[in-house]
Amino acid sequence: MLLEFLLAFGYGIGRAYWGQGLIPEAAQALIAHGREDLTLTRIWCGWFDGNEKSRRVQEKLGFRYDRTEPDVPCAIPGVLHTVHVSRLDLQP
């Protein structure tokens, strides 16, 4: 019987570090750890509406759009975001 395990992660980085490939490199390490060490079958990620750079990073890593969730609370009290959720299905 195959069980589905989930790992959700998010990322943020200061502008001074944009364009250096740090987020894709870190995400690739997390994906490898999930696949090889934790035997995960799926990993979830998401981006806030309008953050096309984050969406593009996820696409380059192999994530595929799954759904959009409106009015998701964030770390700032009272602020809501539209979040686009993507997933990466890993081979068992």
HTML snippet that shows the backbone in 3Dmol.js (N, CA, C, O; Angstrom):
<script src="https://3Dmol.org/build/3Dmol-min.js"></script>
<div id="view" style="width:600px;height:400px;position:relative"></div>
<script>
const pdb = `
ATOM      1  N   MET A   1       0.847  -1.180   0.000  1.00  0.00           N
ATOM      2  CA  MET A   1       0.000   0.000   0.000  1.00  0.00           C
ATOM      3  C   MET A   1       0.891   1.241   0.000  1.00  0.00           C
ATOM      4  O   MET A   1       1.767   1.394   0.851  1.00  0.00           O
ATOM      5  N   LEU A   2       0.653   2.112  -0.957  1.00  0.00           N
ATOM      6  CA  LEU A   2       1.435   3.342  -1.073  1.00  0.00           C
ATOM      7  C   LEU A   2       0.738   4.458  -0.307  1.00  0.00           C
ATOM      8  O   LEU A   2      -0.430   4.759  -0.553  1.00  0.00           O
ATOM      9  N   LEU A   3       1.453   5.056   0.609  1.00  0.00           N
ATOM     10  CA  LEU A   3       0.911   6.182   1.362  1.00  0.00           C
ATOM     11  C   LEU A   3       1.410   7.471   0.744  1.00  0.00           C
ATOM     12  O   LEU A   3       2.541   7.543   0.261  1.00  0.00           O
ATOM     13  N   GLU A   4       0.580   8.470   0.760  1.00  0.00           N
ATOM     14  CA  GLU A   4       0.983   9.780   0.258  1.00  0.00           C
ATOM     15  C   GLU A   4       1.451  10.629   1.424  1.00  0.00           C
ATOM     16  O   GLU A   4       0.711  10.855   2.382  1.00  0.00           O
ATOM     17  N   PHE A   5       2.664  11.089   1.336  1.00  0.00           N
ATOM     18  CA  PHE A   5       3.217  11.994   2.338  1.00  0.00           C
ATOM     19  C   PHE A   5       3.338  13.370   1.707  1.00  0.00           C
ATOM     20  O   PHE A   5       3.595  13.486   0.509  1.00  0.00           O
ATOM     21  N   LEU A   6       3.156  14.404   2.502  1.00  0.00           N
ATOM     22  CA  LEU A   6       3.164  15.758   1.984  1.00  0.00           C
ATOM     23  C   LEU A   6       4.212  16.604   2.689  1.00  0.00           C
ATOM     24  O   LEU A   6       4.428  16.473   3.894  1.00  0.00           O
ATOM     25  N   LEU A   7       4.849  17.458   1.934  1.00  0.00           N
ATOM     26  CA  LEU A   7       5.751  18.473   2.472  1.00  0.00           C
ATOM     27  C   LEU A   7       5.371  19.772   1.799  1.00  0.00           C
ATOM     28  O   LEU A   7       5.384  19.860   0.572  1.00  0.00           O
ATOM     29  N   ALA A   8       5.037  20.766   2.570  1.00  0.00           N
ATOM     30  CA  ALA A   8       4.735  22.082   2.006  1.00  0.00           C
ATOM     31  C   ALA A   8       5.846  23.028   2.424  1.00  0.00           C
ATOM     32  O   ALA A   8       6.279  23.010   3.576  1.00  0.00           O
ATOM     33  N   PHE A   9       6.303  23.843   1.505  1.00  0.00           N
ATOM     34  CA  PHE A   9       7.321  24.820   1.862  1.00  0.00           C
ATOM     35  C   PHE A   9       7.083  26.131   1.131  1.00  0.00           C
ATOM     36  O   PHE A   9       6.462  26.173   0.069  1.00  0.00           O
ATOM     37  N   GLY A  10       7.586  27.180   1.722  1.00  0.00           N
ATOM     38  CA  GLY A  10       7.522  28.506   1.122  1.00  0.00           C
ATOM     39  C   GLY A  10       8.894  29.142   1.215  1.00  0.00           C
ATOM     40  O   GLY A  10       9.782  28.627   1.893  1.00  0.00           O
ATOM     41  N   TYR A  11       9.063  30.249   0.541  1.00  0.00           N
ATOM     42  CA  TYR A  11      10.368  30.898   0.546  1.00  0.00           C
ATOM     43  C   TYR A  11      10.216  32.396   0.358  1.00  0.00           C
ATOM     44  O   TYR A  11       9.232  32.883  -0.198  1.00  0.00           O
ATOM     45  N   GLY A  12      11.204  33.094   0.832  1.00  0.00           N
ATOM     46  CA  GLY A  12      11.297  34.538   0.656  1.00  0.00           C
ATOM     47  C   GLY A  12      12.768  34.910   0.765  1.00  0.00           C
ATOM     48  O   GLY A  12      13.516  34.298   1.527  1.00  0.00           O
ATOM     49  N   ILE A  13      13.174  35.905   0.007  1.00  0.00           N
ATOM     50  CA  ILE A  13      14.582  36.292   0.014  1.00  0.00           C
ATOM     51  C   ILE A  13      14.677  37.786  -0.287  1.00  0.00           C
ATOM     52  O   ILE A  13      13.888  38.322  -1.066  1.00  0.00           O
ATOM     53  N   GLY A  14      15.634  38.442   0.329  1.00  0.00           N
ATOM     54  CA  GLY A  14      15.828  39.876   0.126  1.00  0.00           C
ATOM     55  C   GLY A  14      16.254  40.199  -1.304  1.00  0.00           C
ATOM     56  O   GLY A  14      16.921  39.398  -1.958  1.00  0.00           O
ATOM     57  N   ARG A  15      15.868  41.363  -1.777  1.00  0.00           N
ATOM     58  CA  ARG A  15      16.163  41.766  -3.157  1.00  0.00           C
ATOM     59  C   ARG A  15      17.650  41.711  -3.497  1.00  0.00           C
ATOM     60  O   ARG A  15      18.014  41.427  -4.638  1.00  0.00           O
ATOM     61  N   ALA A  16      18.492  41.975  -2.538  1.00  0.00           N
ATOM     62  CA  ALA A  16      19.944  41.948  -2.804  1.00  0.00           C
ATOM     63  C   ALA A  16      20.406  40.568  -3.268  1.00  0.00           C
ATOM     64  O   ALA A  16      21.475  40.441  -3.866  1.00  0.00           O
ATOM     65  N   TYR A  17      19.610  39.539  -2.996  1.00  0.00           N
ATOM     66  CA  TYR A  17      19.997  38.168  -3.335  1.00  0.00           C
ATOM     67  C   TYR A  17      19.221  37.603  -4.522  1.00  0.00           C
ATOM     68  O   TYR A  17      19.431  36.452  -4.907  1.00  0.00           O
ATOM     69  N   TRP A  18      18.321  38.407  -5.110  1.00  0.00           N
ATOM     70  CA  TRP A  18      17.554  37.946  -6.257  1.00  0.00           C
ATOM     71  C   TRP A  18      18.482  37.656  -7.435  1.00  0.00           C
ATOM     72  O   TRP A  18      19.530  38.286  -7.586  1.00  0.00           O
ATOM     73  N   GLY A  19      18.089  36.712  -8.249  1.00  0.00           N
ATOM     74  CA  GLY A  19      18.805  36.444  -9.493  1.00  0.00           C
ATOM     75  C   GLY A  19      20.092  35.651  -9.345  1.00  0.00           C
ATOM     76  O   GLY A  19      20.833  35.493 -10.316  1.00  0.00           O
ATOM     77  N   GLN A  20      20.371  35.153  -8.155  1.00  0.00           N
ATOM     78  CA  GLN A  20      21.599  34.393  -7.931  1.00  0.00           C
ATOM     79  C   GLN A  20      21.362  32.887  -7.916  1.00  0.00           C
ATOM     80  O   GLN A  20      22.302  32.114  -7.734  1.00  0.00           O
ATOM     81  N   GLY A  21      20.130  32.472  -8.103  1.00  0.00           N
ATOM     82  CA  GLY A  21      19.812  31.050  -8.131  1.00  0.00           C
ATOM     83  C   GLY A  21      19.761  30.387  -6.763  1.00  0.00           C
ATOM     84  O   GLY A  21      19.793  29.160  -6.665  1.00  0.00           O
ATOM     85  N   LEU A  22      19.680  31.195  -5.698  1.00  0.00           N
ATOM     86  CA  LEU A  22      19.702  30.640  -4.346  1.00  0.00           C
ATOM     87  C   LEU A  22      18.425  29.877  -4.004  1.00  0.00           C
ATOM     88  O   LEU A  22      18.486  28.802  -3.407  1.00  0.00           O
ATOM     89  N   ILE A  23      17.263  30.429  -4.382  1.00  0.00           N
ATOM     90  CA  ILE A  23      16.003  29.760  -4.069  1.00  0.00           C
ATOM     91  C   ILE A  23      15.875  28.440  -4.833  1.00  0.00           C
ATOM     92  O   ILE A  23      15.549  27.425  -4.219  1.00  0.00           O
ATOM     93  N   PRO A  24      16.118  28.413  -6.142  1.00  0.00           N
ATOM     94  CA  PRO A  24      16.050  27.121  -6.831  1.00  0.00           C
ATOM     95  C   PRO A  24      17.020  26.085  -6.262  1.00  0.00           C
ATOM     96  O   PRO A  24      16.686  24.905  -6.161  1.00  0.00           O
ATOM     97  N   GLU A  25      18.206  26.526  -5.894  1.00  0.00           N
ATOM     98  CA  GLU A  25      19.194  25.591  -5.329  1.00  0.00           C
ATOM     99  C   GLU A  25      18.707  25.019  -3.996  1.00  0.00           C
ATOM    100  O   GLU A  25      18.800  23.815  -3.760  1.00  0.00           O
ATOM    101  N   ALA A  26      18.193  25.880  -3.138  1.00  0.00           N
ATOM    102  CA  ALA A  26      17.686  25.420  -1.844  1.00  0.00           C
ATOM    103  C   ALA A  26      16.467  24.514  -2.039  1.00  0.00           C
ATOM    104  O   ALA A  26      16.341  23.488  -1.371  1.00  0.00           O
ATOM    105  N   ALA A  27      15.576  24.894  -2.950  1.00  0.00           N
ATOM    106  CA  ALA A  27      14.387  24.086  -3.198  1.00  0.00           C
ATOM    107  C   ALA A  27      14.751  22.720  -3.769  1.00  0.00           C
ATOM    108  O   ALA A  27      14.139  21.716  -3.407  1.00  0.00           O
ATOM    109  N   GLN A  28      15.737  22.672  -4.655  1.00  0.00           N
ATOM    110  CA  GLN A  28      16.178  21.387  -5.208  1.00  0.00           C
ATOM    111  C   GLN A  28      16.708  20.474  -4.106  1.00  0.00           C
ATOM    112  O   GLN A  28      16.484  19.264  -4.135  1.00  0.00           O
ATOM    113  N   ALA A  29      17.411  21.057  -3.136  1.00  0.00           N
ATOM    114  CA  ALA A  29      17.919  20.262  -2.011  1.00  0.00           C
ATOM    115  C   ALA A  29      16.760  19.723  -1.164  1.00  0.00           C
ATOM    116  O   ALA A  29      16.789  18.569  -0.735  1.00  0.00           O
ATOM    117  N   LEU A  30      15.741  20.558  -0.926  1.00  0.00           N
ATOM    118  CA  LEU A  30      14.568  20.101  -0.169  1.00  0.00           C
ATOM    119  C   LEU A  30      13.819  19.001  -0.922  1.00  0.00           C
ATOM    120  O   LEU A  30      13.383  18.018  -0.322  1.00  0.00           O
ATOM    121  N   ILE A  31      13.675  19.168  -2.221  1.00  0.00           N
ATOM    122  CA  ILE A  31      12.991  18.167  -3.032  1.00  0.00           C
ATOM    123  C   ILE A  31      13.752  16.846  -2.993  1.00  0.00           C
ATOM    124  O   ILE A  31      13.152  15.784  -2.826  1.00  0.00           O
ATOM    125  N   ALA A  32      15.070  16.912  -3.147  1.00  0.00           N
ATOM    126  CA  ALA A  32      15.886  15.690  -3.102  1.00  0.00           C
ATOM    127  C   ALA A  32      15.762  15.007  -1.744  1.00  0.00           C
ATOM    128  O   ALA A  32      15.636  13.785  -1.672  1.00  0.00           O
ATOM    129  N   HIS A  33      15.798  15.792  -0.670  1.00  0.00           N
ATOM    130  CA  HIS A  33      15.651  15.236   0.676  1.00  0.00           C
ATOM    131  C   HIS A  33      14.282  14.562   0.830  1.00  0.00           C
ATOM    132  O   HIS A  33      14.177  13.462   1.373  1.00  0.00           O
ATOM    133  N   GLY A  34      13.243  15.239   0.346  1.00  0.00           N
ATOM    134  CA  GLY A  34      11.899  14.664   0.426  1.00  0.00           C
ATOM    135  C   GLY A  34      11.784  13.369  -0.353  1.00  0.00           C
ATOM    136  O   GLY A  34      11.176  12.408   0.118  1.00  0.00           O
ATOM    137  N   ARG A  35      12.361  13.339  -1.535  1.00  0.00           N
ATOM    138  CA  ARG A  35      12.280  12.155  -2.390  1.00  0.00           C
ATOM    139  C   ARG A  35      13.133  11.014  -1.852  1.00  0.00           C
ATOM    140  O   ARG A  35      12.656   9.884  -1.734  1.00  0.00           O
ATOM    141  N   GLU A  36      14.382  11.299  -1.526  1.00  0.00           N
ATOM    142  CA  GLU A  36      15.351  10.247  -1.193  1.00  0.00           C
ATOM    143  C   GLU A  36      15.315   9.811   0.273  1.00  0.00           C
ATOM    144  O   GLU A  36      15.390   8.618   0.567  1.00  0.00           O
ATOM    145  N   ASP A  37      15.203  10.760   1.180  1.00  0.00           N
ATOM    146  CA  ASP A  37      15.300  10.434   2.603  1.00  0.00           C
ATOM    147  C   ASP A  37      13.938  10.228   3.269  1.00  0.00           C
ATOM    148  O   ASP A  37      13.793   9.384   4.152  1.00  0.00           O
ATOM    149  N   LEU A  38      12.954  10.999   2.842  1.00  0.00           N
ATOM    150  CA  LEU A  38      11.633  10.930   3.474  1.00  0.00           C
ATOM    151  C   LEU A  38      10.636  10.108   2.659  1.00  0.00           C
ATOM    152  O   LEU A  38       9.522   9.853   3.117  1.00  0.00           O
ATOM    153  N   THR A  39      11.024   9.698   1.472  1.00  0.00           N
ATOM    154  CA  THR A  39      10.176   8.941   0.530  1.00  0.00           C
ATOM    155  C   THR A  39       8.801   9.586   0.330  1.00  0.00           C
ATOM    156  O   THR A  39       7.775   8.906   0.328  1.00  0.00           O
ATOM    157  N   LEU A  40       8.804  10.907   0.162  1.00  0.00           N
ATOM    158  CA  LEU A  40       7.557  11.619  -0.095  1.00  0.00           C
ATOM    159  C   LEU A  40       7.073  11.311  -1.503  1.00  0.00           C
ATOM    160  O   LEU A  40       7.866  11.012  -2.396  1.00  0.00           O
ATOM    161  N   THR A  41       5.777  11.387  -1.684  1.00  0.00           N
ATOM    162  CA  THR A  41       5.192  11.183  -3.001  1.00  0.00           C
ATOM    163  C   THR A  41       4.692  12.485  -3.620  1.00  0.00           C
ATOM    164  O   THR A  41       4.426  12.540  -4.821  1.00  0.00           O
ATOM    165  N   ARG A  42       4.563  13.530  -2.811  1.00  0.00           N
ATOM    166  CA  ARG A  42       4.069  14.805  -3.324  1.00  0.00           C
ATOM    167  C   ARG A  42       4.590  15.941  -2.453  1.00  0.00           C
ATOM    168  O   ARG A  42       4.701  15.804  -1.235  1.00  0.00           O
ATOM    169  N   ILE A  43       4.909  17.060  -3.091  1.00  0.00           N
ATOM    170  CA  ILE A  43       5.320  18.273  -2.382  1.00  0.00           C
ATOM    171  C   ILE A  43       4.463  19.422  -2.902  1.00  0.00           C
ATOM    172  O   ILE A  43       4.249  19.557  -4.106  1.00  0.00           O
ATOM    173  N   TRP A  44       3.979  20.242  -1.981  1.00  0.00           N
ATOM    174  CA  TRP A  44       3.132  21.386  -2.322  1.00  0.00           C
ATOM    175  C   TRP A  44       3.904  22.686  -2.159  1.00  0.00           C
ATOM    176  O   TRP A  44       4.771  22.793  -1.292  1.00  0.00           O
ATOM    177  N   CYS A  45       3.596  23.654  -2.975  1.00  0.00           N
ATOM    178  CA  CYS A  45       4.200  24.980  -2.870  1.00  0.00           C
ATOM    179  C   CYS A  45       3.157  25.978  -3.364  1.00  0.00           C
ATOM    180  O   CYS A  45       2.148  25.575  -3.943  1.00  0.00           O
ATOM    181  N   GLY A  46       3.379  27.254  -3.151  1.00  0.00           N
ATOM    182  CA  GLY A  46       2.419  28.242  -3.618  1.00  0.00           C
ATOM    183  C   GLY A  46       3.054  29.608  -3.793  1.00  0.00           C
ATOM    184  O   GLY A  46       4.162  29.866  -3.322  1.00  0.00           O
ATOM    185  N   TRP A  47       2.328  30.476  -4.481  1.00  0.00           N
ATOM    186  CA  TRP A  47       2.794  31.844  -4.665  1.00  0.00           C
ATOM    187  C   TRP A  47       1.614  32.792  -4.523  1.00  0.00           C
ATOM    188  O   TRP A  47       0.473  32.453  -4.836  1.00  0.00           O
ATOM    189  N   PHE A  48       1.926  33.997  -4.038  1.00  0.00           N
ATOM    190  CA  PHE A  48       0.889  35.018  -3.912  1.00  0.00           C
ATOM    191  C   PHE A  48       0.553  35.572  -5.287  1.00  0.00           C
ATOM    192  O   PHE A  48       1.417  35.665  -6.160  1.00  0.00           O
ATOM    193  N   ASP A  49      -0.701  35.936  -5.469  1.00  0.00           N
ATOM    194  CA  ASP A  49      -1.155  36.519  -6.717  1.00  0.00           C
ATOM    195  C   ASP A  49      -0.261  37.705  -7.087  1.00  0.00           C
ATOM    196  O   ASP A  49      -0.004  38.577  -6.258  1.00  0.00           O
ATOM    197  N   GLY A  50       0.203  37.731  -8.318  1.00  0.00           N
ATOM    198  CA  GLY A  50       1.055  38.823  -8.788  1.00  0.00           C
ATOM    199  C   GLY A  50       2.540  38.556  -8.666  1.00  0.00           C
ATOM    200  O   GLY A  50       3.340  39.309  -9.222  1.00  0.00           O
ATOM    201  N   ASN A  51       2.938  37.508  -7.954  1.00  0.00           N
ATOM    202  CA  ASN A  51       4.362  37.198  -7.783  1.00  0.00           C
ATOM    203  C   ASN A  51       4.791  36.211  -8.876  1.00  0.00           C
ATOM    204  O   ASN A  51       4.941  35.014  -8.632  1.00  0.00           O
ATOM    205  N   GLU A  52       4.981  36.741 -10.066  1.00  0.00           N
ATOM    206  CA  GLU A  52       5.297  35.901 -11.217  1.00  0.00           C
ATOM    207  C   GLU A  52       6.679  35.258 -11.121  1.00  0.00           C
ATOM    208  O   GLU A  52       6.898  34.182 -11.678  1.00  0.00           O
ATOM    209  N   LYS A  53       7.608  35.903 -10.425  1.00  0.00           N
ATOM    210  CA  LYS A  53       8.943  35.294 -10.269  1.00  0.00           C
ATOM    211  C   LYS A  53       8.861  34.013  -9.446  1.00  0.00           C
ATOM    212  O   LYS A  53       9.528  33.027  -9.760  1.00  0.00           O
ATOM    213  N   SER A  54       8.060  34.025  -8.414  1.00  0.00           N
ATOM    214  CA  SER A  54       7.893  32.837  -7.591  1.00  0.00           C
ATOM    215  C   SER A  54       7.202  31.730  -8.388  1.00  0.00           C
ATOM    216  O   SER A  54       7.581  30.562  -8.305  1.00  0.00           O
ATOM    217  N   ARG A  55       6.193  32.109  -9.155  1.00  0.00           N
ATOM    218  CA  ARG A  55       5.507  31.127 -10.004  1.00  0.00           C
ATOM    219  C   ARG A  55       6.497  30.488 -10.976  1.00  0.00           C
ATOM    220  O   ARG A  55       6.477  29.275 -11.182  1.00  0.00           O
ATOM    221  N   ARG A  56       7.350  31.299 -11.564  1.00  0.00           N
ATOM    222  CA  ARG A  56       8.312  30.800 -12.554  1.00  0.00           C
ATOM    223  C   ARG A  56       9.331  29.857 -11.916  1.00  0.00           C
ATOM    224  O   ARG A  56       9.689  28.844 -12.516  1.00  0.00           O
ATOM    225  N   VAL A  57       9.797  30.172 -10.722  1.00  0.00           N
ATOM    226  CA  VAL A  57      10.726  29.280 -10.018  1.00  0.00           C
ATOM    227  C   VAL A  57      10.078  27.918  -9.827  1.00  0.00           C
ATOM    228  O   VAL A  57      10.702  26.886 -10.077  1.00  0.00           O
ATOM    229  N   GLN A  58       8.831  27.915  -9.385  1.00  0.00           N
ATOM    230  CA  GLN A  58       8.140  26.651  -9.153  1.00  0.00           C
ATOM    231  C   GLN A  58       7.976  25.856 -10.445  1.00  0.00           C
ATOM    232  O   GLN A  58       8.137  24.636 -10.447  1.00  0.00           O
ATOM    233  N   GLU A  59       7.662  26.531 -11.529  1.00  0.00           N
ATOM    234  CA  GLU A  59       7.552  25.838 -12.816  1.00  0.00           C
ATOM    235  C   GLU A  59       8.888  25.222 -13.228  1.00  0.00           C
ATOM    236  O   GLU A  59       8.929  24.084 -13.697  1.00  0.00           O
ATOM    237  N   LYS A  60       9.968  25.962 -13.056  1.00  0.00           N
ATOM    238  CA  LYS A  60      11.298  25.450 -13.415  1.00  0.00           C
ATOM    239  C   LYS A  60      11.679  24.222 -12.584  1.00  0.00           C
ATOM    240  O   LYS A  60      12.422  23.355 -13.044  1.00  0.00           O
ATOM    241  N   LEU A  61      11.162  24.160 -11.357  1.00  0.00           N
ATOM    242  CA  LEU A  61      11.438  23.021 -10.481  1.00  0.00           C
ATOM    243  C   LEU A  61      10.534  21.825 -10.775  1.00  0.00           C
ATOM    244  O   LEU A  61      10.712  20.751 -10.199  1.00  0.00           O
ATOM    245  N   GLY A  62       9.566  22.012 -11.670  1.00  0.00           N
ATOM    246  CA  GLY A  62       8.689  20.909 -12.039  1.00  0.00           C
ATOM    247  C   GLY A  62       7.321  20.938 -11.388  1.00  0.00           C
ATOM    248  O   GLY A  62       6.505  20.049 -11.632  1.00  0.00           O
ATOM    249  N   PHE A  63       7.052  21.944 -10.563  1.00  0.00           N
ATOM    250  CA  PHE A  63       5.732  22.060  -9.950  1.00  0.00           C
ATOM    251  C   PHE A  63       4.705  22.430 -11.014  1.00  0.00           C
ATOM    252  O   PHE A  63       5.017  23.145 -11.967  1.00  0.00           O
ATOM    253  N   ARG A  64       3.484  21.942 -10.847  1.00  0.00           N
ATOM    254  CA  ARG A  64       2.391  22.229 -11.768  1.00  0.00           C
ATOM    255  C   ARG A  64       1.224  22.821 -10.992  1.00  0.00           C
ATOM    256  O   ARG A  64       0.929  22.403  -9.873  1.00  0.00           O
ATOM    257  N   TYR A  65       0.563  23.801 -11.603  1.00  0.00           N
ATOM    258  CA  TYR A  65      -0.565  24.481 -10.980  1.00  0.00           C
ATOM    259  C   TYR A  65      -1.624  23.469 -10.550  1.00  0.00           C
ATOM    260  O   TYR A  65      -1.947  22.537 -11.287  1.00  0.00           O
ATOM    261  N   ASP A  66      -2.162  23.669  -9.334  1.00  0.00           N
ATOM    262  CA  ASP A  66      -3.207  22.789  -8.808  1.00  0.00           C
ATOM    263  C   ASP A  66      -4.510  23.546  -8.572  1.00  0.00           C
ATOM    264  O   ASP A  66      -5.579  23.094  -8.983  1.00  0.00           O
ATOM    265  N   ARG A  67      -4.420  24.699  -7.906  1.00  0.00           N
ATOM    266  CA  ARG A  67      -5.648  25.439  -7.595  1.00  0.00           C
ATOM    267  C   ARG A  67      -5.303  26.843  -7.085  1.00  0.00           C
ATOM    268  O   ARG A  67      -4.148  27.148  -6.789  1.00  0.00           O
ATOM    269  N   THR A  68      -6.336  27.685  -6.992  1.00  0.00           N
ATOM    270  CA  THR A  68      -6.213  29.037  -6.445  1.00  0.00           C
ATOM    271  C   THR A  68      -7.109  29.137  -5.219  1.00  0.00           C
ATOM    272  O   THR A  68      -8.264  28.710  -5.238  1.00  0.00           O
ATOM    273  N   GLU A  69      -6.559  29.707  -4.157  1.00  0.00           N
ATOM    274  CA  GLU A  69      -7.315  29.895  -2.913  1.00  0.00           C
ATOM    275  C   GLU A  69      -7.372  31.388  -2.587  1.00  0.00           C
ATOM    276  O   GLU A  69      -6.345  31.981  -2.259  1.00  0.00           O
ATOM    277  N   PRO A  70      -8.552  32.003  -2.672  1.00  0.00           N
ATOM    278  CA  PRO A  70      -8.688  33.430  -2.350  1.00  0.00           C
ATOM    279  C   PRO A  70      -8.776  33.666  -0.845  1.00  0.00           C
ATOM    280  O   PRO A  70      -9.126  32.767  -0.080  1.00  0.00           O
ATOM    281  N   ASP A  71      -8.457  34.876  -0.442  1.00  0.00           N
ATOM    282  CA  ASP A  71      -8.650  35.326   0.943  1.00  0.00           C
ATOM    283  C   ASP A  71      -7.942  34.466   1.980  1.00  0.00           C
ATOM    284  O   ASP A  71      -8.537  34.060   2.979  1.00  0.00           O
ATOM    285  N   VAL A  72      -6.667  34.196   1.732  1.00  0.00           N
ATOM    286  CA  VAL A  72      -5.857  33.417   2.673  1.00  0.00           C
ATOM    287  C   VAL A  72      -5.139  34.399   3.601  1.00  0.00           C
ATOM    288  O   VAL A  72      -4.442  35.292   3.120  1.00  0.00           O
ATOM    289  N   PRO A  73      -5.296  34.252   4.928  1.00  0.00           N
ATOM    290  CA  PRO A  73      -4.595  35.143   5.863  1.00  0.00           C
ATOM    291  C   PRO A  73      -3.082  34.979   5.754  1.00  0.00           C
ATOM    292  O   PRO A  73      -2.584  33.884   5.492  1.00  0.00           O
ATOM    293  N   CYS A  74      -2.370  36.058   5.953  1.00  0.00           N
ATOM    294  CA  CYS A  74      -0.907  35.990   5.947  1.00  0.00           C
ATOM    295  C   CYS A  74      -0.383  36.379   7.327  1.00  0.00           C
ATOM    296  O   CYS A  74      -1.157  36.482   8.279  1.00  0.00           O
ATOM    297  N   ALA A  75       0.920  36.595   7.438  1.00  0.00           N
ATOM    298  CA  ALA A  75       1.532  36.901   8.734  1.00  0.00           C
ATOM    299  C   ALA A  75       1.106  38.259   9.281  1.00  0.00           C
ATOM    300  O   ALA A  75       1.218  38.498  10.484  1.00  0.00           O
ATOM    301  N   ILE A  76       0.623  39.147   8.427  1.00  0.00           N
ATOM    302  CA  ILE A  76       0.175  40.469   8.870  1.00  0.00           C
ATOM    303  C   ILE A  76      -1.310  40.378   9.226  1.00  0.00           C
ATOM    304  O   ILE A  76      -2.134  40.089   8.359  1.00  0.00           O
ATOM    305  N   PRO A  77      -1.655  40.619  10.478  1.00  0.00           N
ATOM    306  CA  PRO A  77      -3.055  40.491  10.894  1.00  0.00           C
ATOM    307  C   PRO A  77      -3.993  41.317  10.021  1.00  0.00           C
ATOM    308  O   PRO A  77      -3.745  42.495   9.765  1.00  0.00           O
ATOM    309  N   GLY A  78      -5.061  40.692   9.574  1.00  0.00           N
ATOM    310  CA  GLY A  78      -6.068  41.372   8.784  1.00  0.00           C
ATOM    311  C   GLY A  78      -5.784  41.440   7.292  1.00  0.00           C
ATOM    312  O   GLY A  78      -6.638  41.889   6.529  1.00  0.00           O
ATOM    313  N   VAL A  79      -4.607  41.007   6.858  1.00  0.00           N
ATOM    314  CA  VAL A  79      -4.257  41.048   5.431  1.00  0.00           C
ATOM    315  C   VAL A  79      -4.535  39.681   4.818  1.00  0.00           C
ATOM    316  O   VAL A  79      -4.112  38.646   5.333  1.00  0.00           O
ATOM    317  N   LEU A  80      -5.255  39.710   3.707  1.00  0.00           N
ATOM    318  CA  LEU A  80      -5.589  38.483   2.996  1.00  0.00           C
ATOM    319  C   LEU A  80      -4.943  38.495   1.617  1.00  0.00           C
ATOM    320  O   LEU A  80      -4.813  39.547   0.992  1.00  0.00           O
ATOM    321  N   HIS A  81      -4.543  37.329   1.152  1.00  0.00           N
ATOM    322  CA  HIS A  81      -3.928  37.189  -0.172  1.00  0.00           C
ATOM    323  C   HIS A  81      -4.656  36.120  -0.965  1.00  0.00           C
ATOM    324  O   HIS A  81      -5.283  35.223  -0.400  1.00  0.00           O
ATOM    325  N   THR A  82      -4.563  36.229  -2.282  1.00  0.00           N
ATOM    326  CA  THR A  82      -4.945  35.129  -3.152  1.00  0.00           C
ATOM    327  C   THR A  82      -3.689  34.301  -3.356  1.00  0.00           C
ATOM    328  O   THR A  82      -2.654  34.823  -3.769  1.00  0.00           O
ATOM    329  N   VAL A  83      -3.779  33.015  -3.068  1.00  0.00           N
ATOM    330  CA  VAL A  83      -2.628  32.115  -3.175  1.00  0.00           C
ATOM    331  C   VAL A  83      -2.894  31.090  -4.270  1.00  0.00           C
ATOM    332  O   VAL A  83      -3.946  30.452  -4.307  1.00  0.00           O
ATOM    333  N   HIS A  84      -1.921  30.949  -5.155  1.00  0.00           N
ATOM    334  CA  HIS A  84      -1.974  29.927  -6.194  1.00  0.00           C
ATOM    335  C   HIS A  84      -1.131  28.759  -5.704  1.00  0.00           C
ATOM    336  O   HIS A  84       0.030  28.937  -5.338  1.00  0.00           O
ATOM    337  N   VAL A  85      -1.706  27.578  -5.697  1.00  0.00           N
ATOM    338  CA  VAL A  85      -1.053  26.384  -5.147  1.00  0.00           C
ATOM    339  C   VAL A  85      -0.586  25.505  -6.294  1.00  0.00           C
ATOM    340  O   VAL A  85      -1.315  25.270  -7.258  1.00  0.00           O
ATOM    341  N   SER A  86       0.657  25.020  -6.168  1.00  0.00           N
ATOM    342  CA  SER A  86       1.190  24.098  -7.161  1.00  0.00           C
ATOM    343  C   SER A  86       1.693  22.849  -6.450  1.00  0.00           C
ATOM    344  O   SER A  86       1.920  22.854  -5.241  1.00  0.00           O
ATOM    345  N   ARG A  87       1.863  21.782  -7.222  1.00  0.00           N
ATOM    346  CA  ARG A  87       2.300  20.540  -6.614  1.00  0.00           C
ATOM    347  C   ARG A  87       3.320  19.853  -7.511  1.00  0.00           C
ATOM    348  O   ARG A  87       3.343  20.028  -8.729  1.00  0.00           O
ATOM    349  N   LEU A  88       4.151  19.072  -6.857  1.00  0.00           N
ATOM    350  CA  LEU A  88       5.164  18.276  -7.542  1.00  0.00           C
ATOM    351  C   LEU A  88       4.930  16.834  -7.136  1.00  0.00           C
ATOM    352  O   LEU A  88       5.115  16.476  -5.973  1.00  0.00           O
ATOM    353  N   ASP A  89       4.528  16.009  -8.080  1.00  0.00           N
ATOM    354  CA  ASP A  89       4.325  14.596  -7.814  1.00  0.00           C
ATOM    355  C   ASP A  89       5.655  13.872  -8.008  1.00  0.00           C
ATOM    356  O   ASP A  89       6.262  13.939  -9.077  1.00  0.00           O
ATOM    357  N   LEU A  90       6.093  13.186  -6.969  1.00  0.00           N
ATOM    358  CA  LEU A  90       7.367  12.470  -7.009  1.00  0.00           C
ATOM    359  C   LEU A  90       7.131  11.006  -7.329  1.00  0.00           C
ATOM    360  O   LEU A  90       6.126  10.429  -6.916  1.00  0.00           O
ATOM    361  N   GLN A  91       8.031  10.422  -8.044  1.00  0.00           N
ATOM    362  CA  GLN A  91       7.919   9.003  -8.367  1.00  0.00           C
ATOM    363  C   GLN A  91       8.287   8.174  -7.147  1.00  0.00           C
ATOM    364  O   GLN A  91       9.291   8.452  -6.492  1.00  0.00           O
ATOM    365  N   PRO A  92       7.478   7.145  -6.830  1.00  0.00           N
ATOM    366  CA  PRO A  92       7.787   6.309  -5.670  1.00  0.00           C
ATOM    367  C   PRO A  92       9.028   5.463  -5.923  1.00  0.00           C
ATOM    368  O   PRO A  92       9.439   4.695  -5.054  1.00  0.00           O
TER     369      PRO A  92
END
`;
const viewer = $3Dmol.createViewer("view");
viewer.addModel(pdb, "pdb");
viewer.setStyle({}, {cartoon: {color: "spectrum"}});
viewer.zoomTo();
viewer.render();
</script>
